[in-house]
Amino acid sequence: MNAAIANLHALDPDQIGLGGFGRPTGYVERQIKRLSEQYLADTVAGRDPNMDRMIAWLDHARPRNPERVAIVHGDFRCDNLIFHPTEPRIVAVLDWELATLGHPLADFAYHAMMYRMPGHIVAGLAGAELAMLNAPSEAEYLALYAESTGIADTSDYDFFLAFFLLPARRHHPWHQGPSGAGHGGVAGSRRARQGAARTGRTRLGTGAPRRRPGLMRN
């Protein structure tokens, strides 16, 4: 998966005739505005103070390298991949309806967020014995991607992890507020706090300090 998404982001949109595939500027601002409006309009699930603080933070925080542009899949995950039956490689990437031009680390953070998701939610890896699974740590996974793509400064990774808690909250009870138990109820709110804390606990970046929760089409 790491190699596949790195290869996608290494493509030059202009050189392959996709320079007009999406709007390369204002991508983050548009996504934050749309996702925040969806959260605030979701009266069924209710509000959560942790999510309110995150929205307030995202409204002022911005990536340190916003000029990065790549072809982003928008919903890159195991469900949308076809794996070779006998070899450890991907033979096809499916479901391109959310593909556009955007920030490559946004696309990467969306699929790598499984490292922060609890095991009872879409097979998250939080708390899993990664060595027993013969899986790299999150830091190793990010470093491999950075090496493959030539991205020296991955400090924006943490920003996009927080960014994706917004759409995830709309689709998983552990992100929903007291009214949405599910919508999740009190337990959902507690898990929302745990999930938000887990996302912000470890800074992995290098350099200075619809239907599914994927990226949205420009």
N, C-alpha and C positions, 0 to 999 in steps of 0.2 A: 504494500500500500504506500509506503514511504517513497519508494522509487517511482511509482506511478504518478503520484501527485507532484513530485518534484519534476518529473519529465514534462508534465502538463504546464507547470508554472515557468519552465525554462523556455517555452515556445515564445517567439516574438510575434505578437498579434499582427503587426504591420507586415512582417515578412511572409506570413501565411494567408494574407488577405482578410484578416479579421480586425483590422484597426478600427472599424466602425461598428463592431459587435455590441458595444455598450458605451456609456459615457464614462470616460476614465477619470474625470474630476468630480469631486463632491460625493464620492461613493459612500464614505463613512457617515457623513452628515445625513444623507438621504436615508440610510439604513437605520440610524439611531432615531431619527424623527418618526419613521414609520413604525418601528418596533415599540417605541415609547407610547405612541398614540394607541396602538393595539392593546398594550398593557393597561393603560389608563381607562380605556373603553370597556374592558372586560369586567363588567359588574357582577357576573356570576361567580367568578373565582375570588373577587374581592382584592383588597390591597394588602401588601405586606411591607412593613417599614424598612426591611432590609432591601427589598426591591426598589422602594422609593429612593433610598440613599444611593443605590447603584445608578438609577436613572439620573439623579442629580449629578453624580460624579461623571457619568458618561457624557452628559450634556456639556461639560466643561473640558474634560480630558480629550486628547486627540492623539493619534499615532505620531511617533517621532519621525517616521519616514512615510508620510502620506502620499508621496509621489510615486511609490511603487505600484506598478500596474501589470497585471497578468490575466490570462484567461482563467477564470475561476469556475469550477464545476457547480458549486452552490449546495450540493447535497452529497458530498463524497463520503461514503461509508460502505461497510461490508455488503449491505443489502443491495447496493447498486453496482456491485462488481461481480465479474465472472472469473473464477480462479481456474487455472490449469488443473486437470484432474490428478496429475502425478508430479508436477513441478511447482516449486514455491514462487509462482509468478501470476500476474493478472493478465488475462487475455482480452478483456473488454471492460469498458466503463459504460454503464447505462444511465438513463434518466438525466438527460441534459437540459431539461426544460427551464432550469434556474440558472443555466450558464450565462455568464456575462463577462465584462471586463471589471476587475476589482483588485483589491489588495491581496496578494498571494498568502500572506500570513493569516488573513481572515479565513480563507478557505482551509488552510492547514489547521488552524486552531479549532475550527468546527469539528473536524473528524478526530483530532487528538484530544478533544474534551472528554472522550471516554475514559481517559486516565483519571479524571476527577469525578466521574459519575459513580454512584453506589452500585454494588453488584446486583441489587434487586431491580435496577432500572436499566433496561435495554442492554443487559450484560456489561455494565460498567466495570472498570478495572480498579476503582478506588478500594484500597485495602487488600488487593489480591497479591499473592506471592508471585511476583513477576519472574523471579529466577526459576521457580518451579514450573512456570509456564514457558520457560525459554523465551521470554519476551524482554525487550529492552526497557529500561526505565524511561520515564517521560523525558528527562534531561538528555538521555542518550538518543532517543527518538528525534527530539528537536535538533540536536547537534548533527545527526545524520542528514536530516533535511537541509539544514543550513549549509553543510558541506556540499551536498549534491546540487543545490541551487546557486551557491556562491553568495548567499546572503550573510554578510559578516555580522551585522547587528540585528539580533532577533528580539530586542527589548520590547517591540510592539506585541509580541506573543501574549503577554499578560493582559494587555488592553483588550485583545480580541477574545480571550477566554471570558473576561467579564462581560464583554459585548454579547456573547452567545448565551449567557444565562437568561437574557430577556426572551428570546424565542423558545428556549427550552422550558421556561416557566409556564408558558401557555399550553404546553403539551404533556407535562408530567406533573402529577399531583404533589410531589415533594417541593415544587417551586410555587405552589399556589397558596393563597392567603387563607385566613381563618374561615372564610365563607365558602371556600371551594373544595370541600373534601372529596368531594369526589367520587370528588374534588379535594381531598387531602386533609381538611380540617386542621386541628391543632397539631397533629403529627406532621401534616404537610408543611405547616409553617415552621416547625422545629427542623425538619429536614432541609427546608429552604435556607435557614440560618447555617446549618452544617455545610450545605453545598457551597454557599457564598463564602464561608470561612475557608473551606478547602481550596477554593479557586484562588483566594488571595494569600494563602499561607506561605507559599513558596514561590519566589520570583525566579523563573528559569531563564529569562531573557539575558542575553549577553550585551555588554555595552552599558552606558549610563542608565543611574536610576531612571391560508394555504393548507397546507395539509400536513406538512412536516416542518420542523424548525430549522430548515436550511436557510441559506442566503436568499434574498429576494431579488428577482430579476430587476435590472435597472429600467 
